[in-house]
Amino acid sequence: MREFLLQYGMFAMYYVMVVNSIYLVITILSHLNISSIMKRSRYTRYQTLSGSERVPPVSILVPAFNEELTIIENVRSLLALHYPQYEVIVINDGSRDKTLEVLIGEFQLDLQPHMNIRNVVHSTPVKGIYHNPQYPQLYVIDKKNGGKADSLNAGINLSHYPLIASIDADSLLEKDALIRMAQVYMESPEETVAVGGNVRIANGCRIEDGIVKEVKLPKKLLPMFQTIEYMKAFLGGRIGWSAINGLIIVSGAFGLFRKDCVIQVGGYREGYPGEDMNIIIKLHKHMLENKRPYRIAFCPEAVCWTQAPDTLRILASQRKRWGRGNLKNMLEYRHMLFNPRYKIMGLFTMPYNVLFETLNPYFKLTGLLALIGYSWLNMTDAYIVLIFMAINLLYGYLLSVSAILLEEMAFRRYPKMSDLAKLLGYSFLMFFGYYQLGVIWRFLGHIEFLRNNNSWGVMTRQSWQVETANSKT
C-alpha cells in the first residue's frame, strides 16, 4: 500500500504540473492576443458594416422549451439588432407552458399552411409555421419535442440564409453583437466555419425591453461565482484556444456558423446533451479529414447575456448535464486522441480536455483519498500537505486574477473599484466549496451517463422583469 501511494503521489504531482502548465500557456496566449482584440473592439468598422450590403445575411435560430417568461424579451432584443439583413426563427420544441401562445399574441402571428420547410438535416415533424408580414424577419416553428439539437436542425431546414446563429431563449444579445461576429467572419470568409461569442451573466443587471441598460454584478452568491467562472473560461481560456485554432466548443448560448458546413456534417447530433461541443468536434474532424483550410474563431467583444442558475438544485442539474455531454463526446471521438491526422485538435485540445475536464473528478477524488492514506500511514507531514495545497490554491487564484485583468484591460464592463474588489474576493472564496461541488457534479453526471440518462434536467426560468426588480433592491 505504501509503495502504491508513493507512486500515485508522484503521478498526481506530475499531473498537476502538466495541467497547470498547459493552462498557463493558454492564458499567456490570451494575454498576447488581447491587444489586437482591443483594437478590433474599439475600431468603428463594424458600425459601417451594419449598413453594408456586403455583410452576409444571417438566420438566427432560437430553440425554446417552456420559455414563456423570457421569450418575448429575447425576441425583442433580436429584432432590434444592428444588422443589415437577418431573420429570427424561434423553434417551439413542444413546450408544455404558454411559449407558443405568448409569441402568437405578442406578434400577432398567423399559421402559414402553405409555407414549405426543406429536410436538409433530420428533425422531428413540424406541426406548423407562424408568421406575420408586419414582422417580416420573424418566423415561429411549432414542433413535437425532440430536444435542443433537433430544434436547431428544424431551424436549419426553414432558414433562408448562408449563415446561421444559435442563441438560447433565456439570453439577450447586445445590439452590435451579431455585426461584430460578422466582422470576424469576414476577415476570412472562405476559411471561417464558426465564430463563438462571449457569454456574460445577466443576473443583477437592469434590463428593459430586452436590452441590458445597466451592467451590475449579481447580488446572489451562485450567480456571482458563475460570473467569475465564465470570465475565466471565455477570456482566460477561449481567446488562447482560438489563437491556435484549438477551440473545442462554441457555446450553445451564442455562436455563428456557415450553414453549408453544418449541413455537410449532418447537422446537430440528437439524443444527448453536449450538442454545442459535438458540432464543433464534427466541424474540426470534417475539415481536417478533407484537408481543407479552416478556422473556428472566438469574438469576445460580441456579448450575449444569459441567466445563470441561482439555486444549487438547478446549477447541479446544469453541471451534471455538461459532464454527461463532455464524456459522451470524448468517448465518441476517442479515435481522434493523439492522432497526428487531427493536428492541434487531436494532439493537444482533446487530450487536454480528457485530462482536465473528463478525468479531472477522478483525479481529485482519488487525490483526496491518497492524502487520507498518507496521513493514516504517517507517510507525510501535515505541514508539507498544507504547503502543497496552498501553492495550488495560489496558482489557481492567480489564473482567476489573470482573467479579471483581461476583463479590466479590454472591456471594463464592471468599472467600479467596489466591483473589482468583489471579483477578486469572490474569486478566492470559490476555492472553498464551489469548485469541490463542481467536481462532485461532474462525477454524478458520469454516473447518469452510465445509466443512459439523456434528459435535459431541471431548469427553471425567471422573468427579466423580476430580474430587473431584484437588481434594484
C-alpha positions in Angstrom: 0.0 0.0 0.0 2.8 2.4 0.9 4.5 1.8 -2.4 1.3 2.3 -4.3 0.5 5.6 -2.6 4.1 6.8 -3.2 3.8 6.1 -6.9 0.3 7.6 -7.1 1.7 10.7 -5.3 4.4 11.1 -7.9 1.8 10.7 -10.7 -0.5 13.2 -9.1 2.3 15.7 -8.7 3.2 15.5 -12.4 -0.4 15.6 -13.4 -1.0 18.9 -11.6 2.2 20.3 -13.1 1.3 19.4 -16.6 -2.3 20.6 -16.4 -1.3 23.9 -14.8 1.5 24.4 -17.3 -0.9 23.9 -20.2 -3.4 26.3 -18.7 -0.7 28.8 -18.1 0.3 28.6 -21.8 -3.3 29.2 -22.9 -3.6 32.1 -20.5 -0.4 33.6 -21.9 -1.8 33.2 -25.4 -4.9 35.0 -24.3 -2.8 37.9 -23.0 -0.7 38.1 -26.1 -3.8 38.3 -28.3 -5.8 40.8 -26.2 -4.2 43.9 -27.7 -5.4 43.0 -31.2 -8.8 42.2 -29.8 -8.9 45.6 -28.0 -8.1 47.4 -31.3 -10.7 45.4 -33.1 -13.4 46.1 -30.5 -12.7 49.8 -30.5 -12.4 50.1 -34.3 -15.6 51.5 -35.8 -15.6 49.4 -39.0 -18.4 47.2 -37.5 -20.6 50.3 -37.4 -20.2 51.0 -41.1 -20.7 47.2 -41.8 -24.1 47.4 -40.1 -25.5 49.2 -43.2 -23.4 47.4 -45.8 -24.8 45.1 -48.5 -21.5 43.1 -48.4 -22.4 41.7 -45.0 -23.8 38.2 -45.4 -27.4 37.7 -44.2 -27.9 35.5 -41.1 -30.6 33.2 -39.9 -30.8 33.3 -36.0 -32.2 30.1 -34.5 -33.8 30.2 -31.1 -34.7 26.8 -29.6 -37.4 27.3 -27.0 -38.8 24.8 -24.5 -41.0 26.2 -21.7 -39.7 29.7 -22.1 -42.8 31.8 -21.7 -41.1 34.0 -19.0 -38.2 35.1 -21.2 -39.0 34.5 -24.8 -40.7 37.9 -25.6 -37.7 39.9 -24.3 -35.4 37.6 -26.2 -37.2 38.1 -29.5 -37.4 41.9 -28.9 -33.7 42.1 -28.4 -33.1 40.1 -31.6 -35.4 42.2 -33.7 -33.5 45.3 -32.5 -30.1 44.2 -33.7 -27.9 46.4 -35.8 -27.5 44.2 -38.8 -28.5 44.8 -42.4 -30.3 41.5 -43.3 -31.3 38.7 -41.0 -34.2 36.6 -39.8 -35.2 35.2 -36.4 -36.5 31.7 -36.3 -38.0 30.6 -32.9 -38.5 26.9 -32.6 -41.1 25.9 -30.1 -39.9 22.5 -29.0 -43.2 21.0 -27.8 -43.4 23.4 -24.8 -45.8 22.5 -22.1 -46.3 26.1 -21.0 -47.6 29.1 -23.0 -44.4 29.8 -25.0 -46.2 29.5 -28.3 -49.3 31.4 -27.1 -47.4 34.4 -25.8 -45.4 34.6 -29.1 -48.6 34.5 -31.2 -50.3 37.1 -29.0 -47.3 39.5 -28.8 -46.5 39.5 -32.5 -50.0 38.7 -33.9 -48.7 35.6 -35.8 -50.8 33.5 -38.1 -50.4 29.9 -39.2 -48.9 29.6 -42.6 -50.2 26.2 -44.0 -48.5 26.7 -47.4 -45.1 27.6 -46.2 -42.6 24.9 -47.1 -39.8 23.6 -45.0 -37.0 21.6 -46.5 -35.4 18.5 -45.0 -31.7 19.0 -45.4 -31.0 17.7 -41.9 -33.1 15.4 -39.8 -35.6 16.7 -37.3 -38.9 15.6 -35.8 -42.1 16.6 -37.7 -43.1 20.2 -37.7 -46.7 20.9 -36.7 -46.9 24.4 -38.1 -45.1 27.6 -39.1 -46.3 31.0 -37.9 -45.6 34.4 -39.4 -46.8 38.0 -39.6 -45.9 40.2 -42.6 -45.7 43.1 -40.2 -42.7 41.4 -38.6 -41.1 40.1 -41.9 -37.9 38.9 -40.1 -39.7 36.7 -37.6 -40.8 33.1 -38.0 -42.0 30.6 -35.4 -41.9 26.9 -35.8 -44.1 24.7 -33.7 -42.9 21.1 -33.5 -43.0 18.0 -31.3 -40.5 17.8 -28.5 -37.2 16.5 -29.7 -34.5 18.3 -27.8 -32.3 21.3 -28.5 -30.3 19.7 -31.2 -33.4 18.6 -33.0 -34.9 22.1 -32.7 -31.7 23.6 -34.3 -32.0 21.2 -37.1 -35.6 22.2 -37.7 -34.5 25.8 -37.8 -31.8 25.0 -40.3 -34.4 23.3 -42.5 -36.5 26.5 -42.6 -33.6 29.0 -42.7 -33.1 31.1 -45.9 -29.6 32.5 -45.4 -26.0 31.1 -45.7 -25.0 31.8 -42.1 -26.8 30.6 -39.0 -26.6 31.8 -35.5 -27.8 29.9 -32.5 -28.9 31.6 -29.3 -30.6 30.3 -26.1 -34.1 31.6 -25.4 -33.1 32.8 -22.0 -30.4 35.0 -23.4 -30.2 38.6 -24.8 -27.8 39.8 -27.5 -26.3 43.3 -27.4 -27.3 45.3 -30.5 -23.9 45.1 -32.0 -23.1 41.5 -31.1 -24.1 40.0 -34.5 -22.3 42.6 -36.6 -19.1 42.1 -34.5 -19.3 38.4 -35.2 -19.8 39.1 -38.9 -16.7 41.3 -38.9 -14.6 38.4 -37.6 -16.2 36.1 -40.2 -15.5 38.5 -43.0 -11.8 38.6 -42.1 -11.6 35.2 -43.8 -15.0 34.1 -45.1 -13.6 31.1 -47.1 -11.9 29.6 -44.1 -14.1 30.6 -41.1 -16.6 27.9 -40.4 -17.7 29.0 -36.9 -17.4 32.0 -34.6 -18.1 31.9 -30.9 -19.5 34.8 -28.9 -18.8 35.9 -25.3 -21.4 34.8 -22.8 -21.9 37.0 -19.7 -24.1 36.6 -16.7 -27.2 38.9 -16.7 -28.2 38.3 -13.1 -28.2 41.7 -11.3 -28.3 43.8 -14.5 -31.1 46.3 -15.3 -32.9 45.1 -18.4 -35.6 47.0 -20.3 -37.4 45.8 -23.5 -34.9 43.0 -24.0 -31.8 45.3 -23.7 -29.3 45.4 -20.9 -29.4 49.0 -19.8 -27.1 48.9 -16.8 -24.4 46.3 -16.1 -24.2 45.2 -12.5 -22.7 42.2 -10.7 -25.1 39.7 -9.3 -26.3 40.0 -5.7 -26.6 36.3 -5.1 -23.6 34.0 -4.3 -24.0 31.4 -7.0 -24.5 33.8 -10.0 -21.5 35.8 -8.7 -19.3 32.7 -8.7 -20.6 31.9 -12.3 -19.7 35.4 -13.4 -16.1 34.8 -12.5 -16.2 31.2 -13.9 -17.5 32.4 -17.2 -14.9 35.3 -17.3 -12.1 32.8 -16.7 -13.4 30.3 -19.3 -14.2 32.8 -22.1 -11.5 35.4 -21.6 -8.7 33.4 -19.9 -9.3 30.2 -22.0 -11.1 30.6 -25.3 -9.1 33.6 -26.5 -6.0 31.4 -26.2 -7.5 28.3 -27.7 -8.8 30.3 -30.6 -5.3 31.7 -31.3 -4.1 28.2 -32.1 -7.4 27.1 -33.8 -8.0 24.6 -30.9 -11.5 25.6 -29.7 -13.4 22.5 -28.8 -16.7 24.3 -28.1 -18.7 27.3 -29.2 -21.2 28.0 -26.5 -24.7 27.0 -27.4 -25.9 30.3 -25.9 -24.4 32.2 -28.9 -22.5 31.0 -31.9 -22.3 31.8 -35.7 -21.8 29.1 -38.3 -21.5 28.5 -42.0 -24.7 26.7 -42.8 -23.2 24.6 -45.7 -20.5 23.2 -43.4 -23.1 22.3 -40.7 -25.2 20.5 -43.3 -22.1 18.7 -44.6 -21.5 17.2 -41.1 -25.2 16.1 -40.8 -26.4 19.0 -38.6 -26.6 18.8 -34.8 -26.4 15.5 -33.1 -29.7 14.5 -31.5 -30.3 12.3 -28.4 -27.9 13.7 -25.8 -26.7 16.9 -24.2 -23.5 18.4 -25.4 -24.6 19.4 -28.9 -22.6 22.6 -28.8 -19.3 20.7 -28.3 -20.4 17.9 -30.7 -20.9 20.2 -33.7 -17.5 21.8 -33.2 -15.7 18.5 -33.0 -17.5 17.3 -36.1 -16.5 20.5 -38.0 -12.9 20.1 -36.9 -13.0 16.4 -38.0 -14.7 17.1 -41.3 -12.3 19.9 -42.4 -9.2 18.1 -41.3 -10.2 14.8 -43.0 -10.9 16.6 -46.2 -7.7 18.7 -45.9 -9.5 22.0 -46.2 -8.0 25.1 -44.6 -10.3 26.4 -41.9 -10.6 28.2 -38.6 -13.0 28.3 -35.7 -12.7 31.7 -34.1 -13.8 33.5 -30.9 -15.1 37.0 -30.7 -15.1 38.2 -27.0 -16.5 41.6 -27.9 -19.7 40.1 -29.2 -21.7 39.8 -26.0 -24.6 37.6 -25.1 -26.2 38.0 -21.7 -27.7 34.9 -20.1 -29.5 34.0 -16.9 -27.3 31.9 -14.5 -28.9 29.3 -12.2 -29.2 30.8 -8.7 -30.0 27.6 -6.8 -27.9 24.6 -6.1 -30.5 22.3 -7.5 -30.7 23.9 -10.9 -26.9 24.5 -11.1 -26.2 20.9 -10.2 -28.6 19.8 -12.9 -26.8 22.0 -15.5 -23.3 20.9 -14.5 -24.3 17.2 -14.5 -25.7 17.7 -18.0 -22.4 19.3 -19.0 -20.5 16.4 -17.6 -22.6 13.8 -19.5 -22.2 15.7 -22.7 -18.4 16.0 -22.3 -18.0 12.3 -21.5 -20.2 11.2 -24.4 -18.3 13.4 -26.9 -14.9 12.2 -25.7 -15.9 8.6 -25.9 -17.5 9.0 -29.4 -14.4 10.8 -30.8 -11.7 8.9 -28.8 -10.1 7.9 -32.2 -9.0 11.5 -32.6 -6.9 11.4 -29.4 -3.2 11.7 -30.0 -3.8 11.2 -33.8 -1.5 13.4 -35.9 -4.1 13.5 -38.6 -6.2 15.8 -36.4 -3.3 18.2 -35.7 -3.9 20.6 -32.8 -7.3 19.1 -32.1 -6.1 15.6 -31.8 -2.7 16.2 -30.3 -3.4 19.0 -27.8 -7.0 20.1 -27.4 -8.7 16.8 -26.9 -6.0 15.2 -24.7 -6.2 18.3 -22.5 -9.9 18.1 -22.4 -9.8 14.4 -21.4 -7.2 15.1 -18.7 -8.5 18.3 -17.3 -12.3 18.0 -17.8 -13.4 14.4 -18.3 -11.0 12.7 -15.9 -10.5 15.6 -13.5 -13.1 14.4 -11.0 -11.5 11.0 -10.6 -8.0 12.5 -10.1 -9.3 14.9 -7.5 -11.4 12.4 -5.6 -8.6 9.8 -5.6 -6.1 12.5 -4.7 -8.2 13.3 -1.6 -8.3 9.6 -0.7 -4.5 9.4 -1.2 -4.0 12.3 1.2 -6.1 10.4 3.8 -3.9 7.3 3.2 -0.7 9.3 3.6 -1.9 10.7 7.0 -3.1 7.3 8.1 0.2 5.6 7.3 2.3 8.5 8.6 3.9 8.9 5.1 3.9 12.7 5.1 3.8 15.7 7.4 0.7 17.8 7.6 2.9 20.9 7.1 4.0 19.6 3.7 0.4 18.8 2.7 -0.7 22.3 3.6 2.1 23.9 1.6 1.2 21.8 -1.4 -2.4 22.8 -1.1 -1.5 26.5 -0.6 0.6 26.5 -3.7 -2.2 25.0 -5.8 -4.7 27.5 -4.4 -2.4 30.4 -5.1 -1.8 29.2 -8.6 -5.5 28.8 -9.3 -6.3 32.2 -7.8 -3.6 33.9 -10.0 -5.3 32.3 -13.1 -8.6 33.8 -12.0 -6.9 37.2 -11.4 -5.4 36.9 -14.8 -8.9 36.6 -16.4 -10.1 39.6 -14.4 -7.1 41.5 -15.6 -8.0 40.7 -19.2 -11.6 42.0 -18.5 -10.2 45.2 -17.0 -7.7 45.8 -19.8 -10.1 45.2 -22.7 -13.7 45.6 -21.8 -14.2 47.2 -18.3 -17.9 46.2 -18.0 -17.5 46.5 -14.2 -15.7 49.8 -13.9 -16.3 50.5 -10.1 -13.5 49.7 -7.7 -16.0 48.0 -5.5 -16.8 45.7 -8.4 -13.2 44.9 -8.9 -12.8 44.2 -5.1 -15.9 41.8 -5.3 -14.5 40.0 -8.3 -11.1 39.4 -6.5 -12.7 38.5 -3.2 -15.2 36.0 -4.6 -12.5 34.5 -6.9 -10.8 33.5 -3.7 -13.9 32.2 -2.0 -14.7 29.9 -4.9 -11.9 27.6 -3.8 -13.7 26.7 -0.6 -16.7 24.7 -1.6 -17.8 25.8 -5.1 -15.0 24.1 -7.1 -15.4 21.0 -5.0 -19.1 20.9 -5.7 -18.3 21.1 -9.4 -16.1 18.0 -9.2 -18.9 16.1 -7.5 -21.5 17.2 -10.1 -19.3 16.2 -13.0 -18.8 12.8 -11.3 -22.5 12.4 -10.8 -23.0 13.4 -14.4 -20.8 10.5 -15.5 -22.9 8.1 -13.4 -26.1 9.5 -15.1 -24.4 8.8 -18.4 -23.7 5.2 -17.5 -27.4 4.9 -16.6 -28.3 6.2 -20.1 -29.9 9.4 -18.7 -30.1 11.7 -21.7 -32.7 14.1 -20.2 -32.0 17.9 -20.1 -32.5 18.0 -16.4 -34.2 20.6 -14.1 -34.1 24.1 -15.5 -36.5 26.9 -14.5 -36.6 30.5 -15.8 -37.2 33.8 -14.2 -38.8 36.7 -16.0 -36.4 39.5 -17.0 -38.7 42.0 -15.2 -38.3 40.1 -12.0 -34.5 40.0 -12.5 -34.5 43.8 -13.1 -36.7 44.3 -10.0 -34.2 42.2 -7.9 -31.3 44.3 -9.2 -32.9 47.5 -7.8 -33.5 46.1 -4.3 
